[in-house]
Amino acid sequence: MTVNTPPEDGGIDLRGRLAGIPRNRLVEEVVARWDDVIRLEGEIANLRRRLREVELVTEDGVLESSRISQMEERLRVADSKIRKLEGSLVNEKSRRKSIEEDSSRLLELQEENSRLLRNEEELLLLVLDMEAEIDRLSK
């Protein structure tokens, strides 16, 4: 009789059975069973961990499709914002170019105006000199 083989009486006389086993053999059996229990508990823990990982993968698999659709929607929104900003940039560049052309044209006109004013002043001085010369000659 060993610890692994239960008696036919249903285990009523456990003390008697254990007393019939030599002490060293009984210690070895208890240690072996204890090691088996520890190993099985470790296996159970590993299986629970793996089960949880599978559940997370499954949840992530289900959630992954919604995350993908959310990310795709964000990408579409970002693309539309980019197109809008690119359009604004093109408009701003053309507006600035127009302003630069207008400002360079304004500078040209100011220089022309300045030149014409100097020319008018010179002509006015020339007319005044001629009038003075005419007055002197007519006297």
Contact map, one row per residue, 1 for C-alpha under 8 A:
1110100000000000100010000000000000000000000000000000000000000000000000000000000000000000000000000000000000000000000000000000000000000000000
1111110000000000000010000000000000000000000000000000000000000000000000000000000000000000000000000000000000000000000000000000000000000000000
1111110000000000010000000000100000000000000000000000000000000000000000000000000000000000000000000000000000000000000000000000000000000000000
0111110000000000000000000000000000000000000000000000000000000000000000000000000000000000000000000000000000000000000000000000000000000000000
1111111000000000000000000000000000000000000000000000000000000000000000000000000000000000000000000000000000000000000000000000000000000000000
0111111101100000000000000000000000000000000000000000000000000000000000000000000000000000000000000000000000000000000000000000000000000000000
0000111111100000000000000000000000000000000000000000000000000000000000000000000000000000000000000000000000000000000000000000000000000000000
0000011111100000000000000000000000000000000000000000000000000000000000000000000000000000000000000000000000000000000000000000000000000000000
0000001111111000000000000000000000000000000000000000000000000000000000000000000000000000000000000000000000000000000000000000000000000000000
0000011111110000000000000000000000000000000000000000000000000000000000000000000000000000000000000000000000000000000000000000000000000000000
0000011111111100000000000000000000000000000000000000000000000000000000000000000000000000000000000000000000000000000000000000000000000000000
0000000011111100000000000000000000000000000000000000000000000000000000000000000000000000000000000000000000000000000000000000000000000000000
0000000010111111100000000000000000000000000000000000000000000000000000000000000000000000000000000000000000000000000000000000000000000000000
0000000000111111110000000000000000000000000000000000000000000000000000000000000000000000000000000000000000000000000000000000000000000000000
0000000000001111111000000000000000000000000000000000000000000000000000000000000000000000000000000000000000000000000000000000000000000000000
0000000000001111111100000000000000000000000000000000000000000000000000000000000000000000000000000000000000000000000000000000000000000000000
1000000000001111111110000000000000000000000000000000000000000000000000000000000000000000000000000000000000000000000000000000000000000000000
0010000000000111111110000100000000000000000000000000000000000000000000000000000000000000000000000000000000000000000000000000000000000000000
0000000000000011111111000000000000000000000000000000000000000000000000000000000000000000000000000000000000000000000000000000000000000000000
0000000000000001111111000000000000000000000000000000000000000000000000000000000000000000000000000000000000000000000000000000000000000000000
1100000000000000111111101100000000000000000000000000000000000000000000000000000000000000000000000000000000000000000000000000000000000000000
0000000000000000001111111100000000000000000000000000000000000000000000000000000000000000000000000000000000000000000000000000000000000000000
0000000000000000000011111110000000000000000000000000000000000000000000000000000000000000000000000000000000000000000000000000000000000000000
0000000000000000000001111111000000000000000000000000000000000000000000000000000000000000000000000000000000000000000000000000000000000000000
0000000000000000000011111111100000000000000000000000000000000000000000000000000000000000000000000000000000000000000000000000000000000000000
0000000000000000010011111111110000000000000000000000000000000000000000000000000000000000000000000000000000000000000000000000000000000000000
0000000000000000000000111111111000000000000000000000000000000000000000000000000000000000000000000000000000000000000000000000000000000000000
0000000000000000000000011111111100000000000000000000000000000000000000000000000000000000000000000000000000000000000000000000000000000000000
0010000000000000000000001111111110000000000000000000000000000000000000000000000000000000000000000000000000000000000000000000000000000000000
0000000000000000000000000111111111000000000000000000000000000000000000000000000000000000000000000000000000000000000000000000000000000000000
0000000000000000000000000011111111100000000000000000000000000000000000000000000000000000000000000000000000000000000000000000000000000000000
0000000000000000000000000001111111110000000000000000000000000000000000000000000000000000000000000000000000000000000000000000000000000000000
0000000000000000000000000000111111111000000000000000000000000000000000000000000000000000000000000000000000000000000000000000000000000000000
0000000000000000000000000000011111111100000000000000000000000000000000000000000000000000000000000000000000000000000000000000000000000000000
0000000000000000000000000000001111111110000000000000000000000000000000000000000000000000000000000000000000000000000000000000000000000000000
0000000000000000000000000000000111111111000000000000000000000000000000000000000000000000000000000000000000000000000000000000000000000000000
0000000000000000000000000000000011111111100000000000000000000000000000000000000000000000000000000000000000000000000000000000000000000000000
0000000000000000000000000000000001111111110000000000000000000000000000000000000000000000000000000000000000000000000000000000000000000000000
0000000000000000000000000000000000111111111000000000000000000000000000000000000000000000000000000000000000000000000000000000000000000000000
0000000000000000000000000000000000011111111100000000000000000000000000000000000000000000000000000000000000000000000000000000000000000000000
0000000000000000000000000000000000001111111110000000000000000000000000000000000000000000000000000000000000000000000000000000000000000000000
0000000000000000000000000000000000000111111111000000000000000000000000000000000000000000000000000000000000000000000000000000000000000000000
0000000000000000000000000000000000000011111111100000000000000000000000000000000000000000000000000000000000000000000000000000000000000000000
0000000000000000000000000000000000000001111111110000000000000000000000000000000000000000000000000000000000000000000000000000000000000000000
0000000000000000000000000000000000000000111111111000000000000000000000000000000000000000000000000000000000000000000000000000000000000000000
0000000000000000000000000000000000000000011111111100000000000000000000000000000000000000000000000000000000000000000000000000000000000000000
0000000000000000000000000000000000000000001111111110000000000000000000000000000000000000000000000000000000000000000000000000000000000000000
0000000000000000000000000000000000000000000111111111000000000000000000000000000000000000000000000000000000000000000000000000000000000000000
0000000000000000000000000000000000000000000011111111100000000000000000000000000000000000000000000000000000000000000000000000000000000000000
0000000000000000000000000000000000000000000001111111110000000000000000000000000000000000000000000000000000000000000000000000000000000000000
0000000000000000000000000000000000000000000000111111111000000000000000000000000000000000000000000000000000000000000000000000000000000000000
0000000000000000000000000000000000000000000000011111111100000000000000000000000000000000000000000000000000000000000000000000000000000000000
0000000000000000000000000000000000000000000000001111111110000000000000000000000000000000000000000000000000000000000000000000000000000000000
0000000000000000000000000000000000000000000000000111111111000000000000000000000000000000000000000000000000000000000000000000000000000000000
0000000000000000000000000000000000000000000000000011111111100000000000000000000000000000000000000000000000000000000000000000000000000000000
0000000000000000000000000000000000000000000000000001111111110000000000000000000000000000000000000000000000000000000000000000000000000000000
0000000000000000000000000000000000000000000000000000111111111000000000000000000000000000000000000000000000000000000000000000000000000000000
0000000000000000000000000000000000000000000000000000011111111100000000000000000000000000000000000000000000000000000000000000000000000000000
0000000000000000000000000000000000000000000000000000001111111110000000000000000000000000000000000000000000000000000000000000000000000000000
0000000000000000000000000000000000000000000000000000000111111111000000000000000000000000000000000000000000000000000000000000000000000000000
0000000000000000000000000000000000000000000000000000000011111111100000000000000000000000000000000000000000000000000000000000000000000000000
0000000000000000000000000000000000000000000000000000000001111111110000000000000000000000000000000000000000000000000000000000000000000000000
0000000000000000000000000000000000000000000000000000000000111111111000000000000000000000000000000000000000000000000000000000000000000000000
0000000000000000000000000000000000000000000000000000000000011111111100000000000000000000000000000000000000000000000000000000000000000000000
0000000000000000000000000000000000000000000000000000000000001111111110000000000000000000000000000000000000000000000000000000000000000000000
0000000000000000000000000000000000000000000000000000000000000111111111000000000000000000000000000000000000000000000000000000000000000000000
0000000000000000000000000000000000000000000000000000000000000011111111100000000000000000000000000000000000000000000000000000000000000000000
0000000000000000000000000000000000000000000000000000000000000001111111110000000000000000000000000000000000000000000000000000000000000000000
0000000000000000000000000000000000000000000000000000000000000000111111111000000000000000000000000000000000000000000000000000000000000000000
0000000000000000000000000000000000000000000000000000000000000000011111111100000000000000000000000000000000000000000000000000000000000000000
0000000000000000000000000000000000000000000000000000000000000000001111111110000000000000000000000000000000000000000000000000000000000000000
0000000000000000000000000000000000000000000000000000000000000000000111111111000000000000000000000000000000000000000000000000000000000000000
0000000000000000000000000000000000000000000000000000000000000000000011111111100000000000000000000000000000000000000000000000000000000000000
0000000000000000000000000000000000000000000000000000000000000000000001111111110000000000000000000000000000000000000000000000000000000000000
0000000000000000000000000000000000000000000000000000000000000000000000111111111000000000000000000000000000000000000000000000000000000000000
0000000000000000000000000000000000000000000000000000000000000000000000011111111100000000000000000000000000000000000000000000000000000000000
0000000000000000000000000000000000000000000000000000000000000000000000001111111110000000000000000000000000000000000000000000000000000000000
0000000000000000000000000000000000000000000000000000000000000000000000000111111111000000000000000000000000000000000000000000000000000000000
0000000000000000000000000000000000000000000000000000000000000000000000000011111111100000000000000000000000000000000000000000000000000000000
0000000000000000000000000000000000000000000000000000000000000000000000000001111111110000000000000000000000000000000000000000000000000000000
0000000000000000000000000000000000000000000000000000000000000000000000000000111111111000000000000000000000000000000000000000000000000000000
0000000000000000000000000000000000000000000000000000000000000000000000000000011111111100000000000000000000000000000000000000000000000000000
0000000000000000000000000000000000000000000000000000000000000000000000000000001111111110000000000000000000000000000000000000000000000000000
0000000000000000000000000000000000000000000000000000000000000000000000000000000111111111000000000000000000000000000000000000000000000000000
0000000000000000000000000000000000000000000000000000000000000000000000000000000011111111100000000000000000000000000000000000000000000000000
0000000000000000000000000000000000000000000000000000000000000000000000000000000001111111110000000000000000000000000000000000000000000000000
0000000000000000000000000000000000000000000000000000000000000000000000000000000000111111111000000000000000000000000000000000000000000000000
0000000000000000000000000000000000000000000000000000000000000000000000000000000000011111111100000000000000000000000000000000000000000000000
0000000000000000000000000000000000000000000000000000000000000000000000000000000000001111111110000000000000000000000000000000000000000000000
0000000000000000000000000000000000000000000000000000000000000000000000000000000000000111111111000000000000000000000000000000000000000000000
0000000000000000000000000000000000000000000000000000000000000000000000000000000000000011111111100000000000000000000000000000000000000000000
0000000000000000000000000000000000000000000000000000000000000000000000000000000000000001111111110000000000000000000000000000000000000000000
0000000000000000000000000000000000000000000000000000000000000000000000000000000000000000111111111000000000000000000000000000000000000000000
0000000000000000000000000000000000000000000000000000000000000000000000000000000000000000011111111100000000000000000000000000000000000000000
0000000000000000000000000000000000000000000000000000000000000000000000000000000000000000001111111110000000000000000000000000000000000000000
0000000000000000000000000000000000000000000000000000000000000000000000000000000000000000000111111111000000000000000000000000000000000000000
0000000000000000000000000000000000000000000000000000000000000000000000000000000000000000000011111111100000000000000000000000000000000000000
0000000000000000000000000000000000000000000000000000000000000000000000000000000000000000000001111111110000000000000000000000000000000000000
0000000000000000000000000000000000000000000000000000000000000000000000000000000000000000000000111111111000000000000000000000000000000000000
0000000000000000000000000000000000000000000000000000000000000000000000000000000000000000000000011111111100000000000000000000000000000000000
0000000000000000000000000000000000000000000000000000000000000000000000000000000000000000000000001111111110000000000000000000000000000000000
0000000000000000000000000000000000000000000000000000000000000000000000000000000000000000000000000111111111000000000000000000000000000000000
0000000000000000000000000000000000000000000000000000000000000000000000000000000000000000000000000011111111100000000000000000000000000000000
0000000000000000000000000000000000000000000000000000000000000000000000000000000000000000000000000001111111110000000000000000000000000000000
0000000000000000000000000000000000000000000000000000000000000000000000000000000000000000000000000000111111111000000000000000000000000000000
0000000000000000000000000000000000000000000000000000000000000000000000000000000000000000000000000000011111111100000000000000000000000000000
0000000000000000000000000000000000000000000000000000000000000000000000000000000000000000000000000000001111111110000000000000000000000000000
0000000000000000000000000000000000000000000000000000000000000000000000000000000000000000000000000000000111111111000000000000000000000000000
0000000000000000000000000000000000000000000000000000000000000000000000000000000000000000000000000000000011111111100000000000000000000000000
0000000000000000000000000000000000000000000000000000000000000000000000000000000000000000000000000000000001111111110000000000000000000000000
0000000000000000000000000000000000000000000000000000000000000000000000000000000000000000000000000000000000111111111000000000000000000000000
0000000000000000000000000000000000000000000000000000000000000000000000000000000000000000000000000000000000011111111100000000000000000000000
0000000000000000000000000000000000000000000000000000000000000000000000000000000000000000000000000000000000001111111110000000000000000000000
0000000000000000000000000000000000000000000000000000000000000000000000000000000000000000000000000000000000000111111111000000000000000000000
0000000000000000000000000000000000000000000000000000000000000000000000000000000000000000000000000000000000000011111111100000000000000000000
0000000000000000000000000000000000000000000000000000000000000000000000000000000000000000000000000000000000000001111111110000000000000000000
0000000000000000000000000000000000000000000000000000000000000000000000000000000000000000000000000000000000000000111111111000000000000000000
0000000000000000000000000000000000000000000000000000000000000000000000000000000000000000000000000000000000000000011111111100000000000000000
0000000000000000000000000000000000000000000000000000000000000000000000000000000000000000000000000000000000000000001111111110000000000000000
0000000000000000000000000000000000000000000000000000000000000000000000000000000000000000000000000000000000000000000111111111000000000000000
0000000000000000000000000000000000000000000000000000000000000000000000000000000000000000000000000000000000000000000011111111100000000000000
0000000000000000000000000000000000000000000000000000000000000000000000000000000000000000000000000000000000000000000001111111110000000000000
0000000000000000000000000000000000000000000000000000000000000000000000000000000000000000000000000000000000000000000000111111111000000000000
0000000000000000000000000000000000000000000000000000000000000000000000000000000000000000000000000000000000000000000000011111111100000000000
0000000000000000000000000000000000000000000000000000000000000000000000000000000000000000000000000000000000000000000000001111111110000000000
0000000000000000000000000000000000000000000000000000000000000000000000000000000000000000000000000000000000000000000000000111111111000000000
0000000000000000000000000000000000000000000000000000000000000000000000000000000000000000000000000000000000000000000000000011111111100000000
0000000000000000000000000000000000000000000000000000000000000000000000000000000000000000000000000000000000000000000000000001111111110000000
0000000000000000000000000000000000000000000000000000000000000000000000000000000000000000000000000000000000000000000000000000111111111000000
0000000000000000000000000000000000000000000000000000000000000000000000000000000000000000000000000000000000000000000000000000011111111100000
0000000000000000000000000000000000000000000000000000000000000000000000000000000000000000000000000000000000000000000000000000001111111110000
0000000000000000000000000000000000000000000000000000000000000000000000000000000000000000000000000000000000000000000000000000000111111111000
0000000000000000000000000000000000000000000000000000000000000000000000000000000000000000000000000000000000000000000000000000000011111111100
0000000000000000000000000000000000000000000000000000000000000000000000000000000000000000000000000000000000000000000000000000000001111111110
0000000000000000000000000000000000000000000000000000000000000000000000000000000000000000000000000000000000000000000000000000000000111111111
0000000000000000000000000000000000000000000000000000000000000000000000000000000000000000000000000000000000000000000000000000000000011111111
0000000000000000000000000000000000000000000000000000000000000000000000000000000000000000000000000000000000000000000000000000000000001111111
0000000000000000000000000000000000000000000000000000000000000000000000000000000000000000000000000000000000000000000000000000000000000111111
0000000000000000000000000000000000000000000000000000000000000000000000000000000000000000000000000000000000000000000000000000000000000011111
